[in-house]
Amino acid sequence: MNKIYYLLGFAFLAAAASIYTFVDHFGWGYWQKIEQWGATGDFFGGILNPIFAFLSLILLAYTLWQNQKALQNNSEELRLSREELSNSVSAQKLQVHQAQMQRFEDTFFSLLNQLKSFDEPKLTDFVYDNVMVREYDPQWISTSILREAKSYIYPKGGNLNRYFRTLYQLLKFIAHKCPESTLDGEFSRSKLESTTTSETEKTYSNIVRSTLDSKLVILLAVNCYCSDEDDSFYKYLLLIKRYSFLEHMPLSVTNTEKQHVIPALVEYHDPETFGNNININRT
């Protein structure tokens, strides 16, 4: 704005200098002839018109420069506004994700505590001994051994069945409701078979797995035996495979246990179910 004032001041001084020069040379007064008025107009026009035209050009250039600068400032403000909006949206998404994770964790740990409350070591030992100590027909194939062994857990296992049902619901909850699950909210056999687990899912499933002792892990492996893909336990089987739930299952037996069930489990279950267990043949 100051530059405009300077231009106006310069124009005023140019006009004043022209008037002073004219009055100084030709005097002051009214002319008698029209030709004299015409000559006076030509005098001021010849001096002031180029000056005013030049000043107008400068003013126009200055106005264009100001407009360009304003556009640049507006563009920068729009860019900053977009960034701020983007950051705001990202912050809102983060808040929503954190709220979802908090709700997930609240339910997860509630189910985990419920699972722990159903753990009955004496019952586990009793069922485990029935499964592992008894004799199986040496002519049986692995599926026949596991079918017979499972009969001591389901439906004869009593409260142990409640423990395994709760464990299934907990693993299903991780796969289905974890905000970072790769199932995208669809708990189906095809999704369980075609997707890999996320790191977040793996973290929570590892927490669950750490609560099971070796006997429960073996009984779980037996409990998840399925005669075919239409078996009601088939999704359970896919869940323990998804989370490598047998990774730390002992592959040896004590002197009092029979060498039947463990080899049958190793032969039956997919190697992925054993995770990084180096003693599993993956060929």
C-alpha positions in Angstrom: 0.0 0.0 0.0 2.9 2.4 0.7 4.2 1.9 -2.8 0.9 3.1 -4.2 1.1 6.2 -2.1 4.6 6.8 -3.5 3.3 6.6 -7.0 0.4 9.0 -6.3 2.8 11.3 -4.6 5.1 11.2 -7.6 2.2 11.9 -10.0 1.1 14.9 -7.9 4.7 16.3 -7.9 4.9 15.8 -11.7 1.7 17.7 -12.2 2.7 20.4 -9.7 6.1 20.8 -11.5 4.4 21.0 -14.9 2.1 23.8 -13.6 4.9 25.7 -12.0 7.0 25.5 -15.2 4.1 26.7 -17.3 3.2 29.6 -14.9 6.9 30.6 -14.6 7.3 30.9 -18.4 3.8 32.0 -19.5 2.3 33.6 -16.5 -1.1 33.1 -14.9 -4.5 34.0 -16.3 -7.2 33.3 -18.8 -6.4 33.1 -22.5 -8.3 35.1 -25.0 -8.0 32.8 -28.0 -9.0 29.2 -28.4 -5.6 28.4 -30.0 -3.9 29.4 -26.8 -6.0 27.0 -24.8 -5.2 24.3 -27.3 -1.5 25.0 -27.0 -1.8 24.9 -23.2 -3.5 21.5 -23.4 -0.8 20.2 -25.7 1.8 21.4 -23.2 0.4 19.6 -20.2 -0.6 16.6 -22.2 2.8 16.2 -23.8 4.5 16.3 -20.4 2.0 14.6 -18.1 0.5 11.9 -20.4 3.8 9.9 -20.7 4.5 10.2 -17.0 1.0 9.1 -16.0 1.1 6.3 -18.6 4.4 5.1 -17.2 3.0 5.3 -13.6 -0.1 3.4 -14.7 2.1 0.7 -16.2 4.1 0.4 -13.0 0.9 0.3 -11.0 -0.6 -2.4 -13.2 2.6 -4.5 -12.9 2.6 -4.0 -9.2 -1.1 -5.1 -9.0 -0.4 -8.2 -11.1 2.6 -9.0 -8.8 0.4 -8.6 -5.7 -2.3 -10.9 -7.2 0.3 -13.5 -8.0 1.7 -13.3 -4.5 -1.9 -13.6 -3.1 -2.5 -16.7 -5.2 0.7 -18.2 -4.0 -0.2 -17.5 -0.4 -3.7 -18.9 -1.0 -2.2 -22.1 -2.5 0.2 -22.4 0.5 -2.7 -21.9 2.9 -4.8 -24.5 1.0 -1.8 -26.9 1.1 -1.4 -26.4 4.9 -5.2 -26.8 5.3 -5.1 -30.1 3.4 -2.2 -31.3 5.5 -4.0 -30.2 8.7 -7.1 -32.0 7.5 -5.2 -35.1 6.6 -3.4 -35.1 10.0 -6.8 -34.6 11.7 -8.3 -37.5 9.8 -5.2 -39.6 10.6 -5.5 -38.6 14.3 -9.2 -39.6 14.3 -8.4 -42.9 12.7 -5.7 -43.5 15.3 -8.2 -42.7 18.1 -10.8 -45.0 16.6 -8.2 -47.8 16.3 -7.0 -47.3 19.8 -10.6 -47.4 21.1 -11.2 -50.6 19.1 -8.0 -52.1 20.5 -9.0 -51.2 24.0 -12.4 -52.8 23.7 -10.8 -55.9 22.1 -8.3 -56.2 25.0 -10.9 -55.8 27.6 -12.9 -58.7 26.2 -9.8 -60.7 25.4 -8.4 -60.6 29.0 -11.9 -61.3 30.4 -12.1 -64.5 28.3 -8.5 -65.4 29.2 -9.3 -65.1 32.9 -12.4 -67.2 32.3 -10.3 -69.8 30.5 -7.8 -70.0 33.4 -10.7 -70.5 35.9 -11.8 -73.6 34.0 -8.3 -75.2 34.2 -8.5 -78.2 36.5 -5.0 -79.8 36.8 -6.3 -83.0 38.4 -8.9 -83.6 35.7 -6.3 -82.8 33.1 -3.9 -85.4 34.6 -6.7 -88.0 34.7 -7.7 -87.6 31.1 -4.1 -87.3 30.0 -3.3 -90.6 31.6 -6.3 -92.3 30.0 -5.2 -91.0 26.6 -1.4 -91.6 26.9 -1.0 -94.7 29.1 -3.5 -97.0 27.5 -2.6 -99.5 24.9 -3.7 -99.0 21.3 -3.9 -101.6 18.6 -0.4 -101.5 16.9 -2.1 -102.2 13.6 -4.2 -99.0 13.8 -3.2 -96.1 11.6 -2.8 -92.7 13.1 -6.4 -91.5 12.4 -7.8 -94.6 14.2 -5.5 -93.9 17.2 -6.6 -90.3 17.4 -10.3 -91.2 17.0 -10.1 -93.6 19.9 -8.0 -91.1 22.0 -10.4 -88.3 21.4 -13.3 -90.4 22.8 -11.7 -90.0 26.2 -11.9 -86.2 25.9 -15.1 -85.6 23.9 -17.7 -86.2 25.3 -16.2 -88.0 28.3 -13.9 -85.3 29.4 -16.4 -83.5 31.6 -15.2 -80.0 32.5 -12.2 -80.4 30.2 -14.6 -80.0 27.3 -15.8 -76.7 28.8 -12.1 -75.6 28.9 -11.6 -76.5 25.2 -14.8 -74.8 24.2 -13.7 -71.6 25.9 -10.3 -71.9 24.3 -12.0 -72.2 20.9 -14.1 -69.1 21.6 -11.0 -67.2 22.6 -9.0 -68.1 19.5 -12.1 -67.4 17.4 -12.4 -64.0 19.1 -8.8 -63.1 18.2 -9.2 -64.2 14.6 -12.6 -62.6 14.1 -12.6 -59.5 16.3 -9.0 -58.3 16.5 -8.9 -54.9 14.8 -5.8 -55.9 12.9 -7.0 -59.4 11.9 -6.5 -60.4 8.3 -9.9 -62.1 8.1 -11.6 -58.7 7.6 -14.5 -59.6 9.8 -15.3 -62.9 7.9 -14.9 -65.9 10.1 -15.2 -68.7 7.5 -13.3 -71.8 6.6 -12.1 -70.3 3.3 -10.7 -67.2 5.0 -9.0 -69.2 7.6 -7.4 -71.3 4.9 -6.4 -68.5 2.5 -5.1 -65.8 4.9 -2.0 -65.5 7.0 -2.0 -64.3 10.6 -1.1 -60.7 11.4 1.6 -59.9 14.0 -1.0 -58.6 16.4 -3.1 -61.7 16.2 0.1 -63.8 16.7 0.9 -61.7 19.8 -2.4 -62.4 21.5 -2.5 -66.1 20.5 1.0 -66.5 22.0 -0.3 -65.1 25.2 -3.1 -67.7 25.2 -0.7 -70.5 24.3 1.6 -69.6 27.2 -1.1 -70.5 29.7 -1.3 -74.1 28.5 1.0 -76.7 30.0 2.4 -79.5 27.9 -0.4 -82.0 28.8 -3.1 -79.5 27.8 -1.4 -78.9 24.5 -1.3 -82.6 23.7 -4.9 -83.1 24.7 -5.8 -80.1 22.6 -4.0 -81.6 19.6 -6.0 -84.8 20.2 -9.3 -82.9 20.7 -8.9 -81.2 17.3 -8.7 -84.4 15.3 -11.4 -84.3 12.6 -12.6 -87.2 10.5 -13.2 -84.9 7.5 -13.7 -81.2 6.6 -17.4 -81.3 7.6 -16.4 -82.2 11.1 -17.7 -79.6 13.7 -14.2 -79.3 15.0 -12.7 -78.4 11.6 -12.5 -74.6 12.2 -10.9 -75.4 15.6 -8.3 -77.4 13.7 -7.7 -74.5 11.3 -7.3 -72.1 14.3 -4.5 -74.1 16.0 -2.8 -74.3 12.6 -3.2 -70.6 12.0 -1.5 -69.8 15.3 1.0 -72.6 15.4 -0.4 -73.7 18.6 1.6 -77.0 18.8 4.9 -75.3 18.4 6.0 -76.3 21.9 4.3 -79.6 22.2 6.7 -82.3 23.6 7.4 -84.9 21.0 8.8 -87.5 23.5 7.0 -89.6 26.1 7.9 -90.7 29.6 8.6 -94.3 30.5 5.0 -94.9 31.6 3.5 -93.5 28.5 2.9 -95.4 25.3 4.5 -94.4 22.0 1.3 -94.2 20.1 -0.4 -90.8 20.4 2.5 -88.5 19.8 3.6 -90.1 16.5 0.0 -90.1 15.4 -0.4 -86.4 16.2 2.8 -85.5 14.3 1.6 -87.5 11.3 -1.9 -86.1 11.3 -1.4 -82.4 11.9 -0.1 -80.0 9.3 3.6 -79.0 9.9 2.5 -75.3 10.1 0.6 -76.2 13.3 4.0 -77.0 14.9 5.4 -73.6 14.0 9.2 -73.4 14.3 9.6 -76.7 16.0 12.9 -78.0 14.5 12.0 -81.7 15.2 9.1 -81.7 12.7 9.9 -83.1 9.3 8.6 -80.6 6.7 9.4 -82.5 3.5 
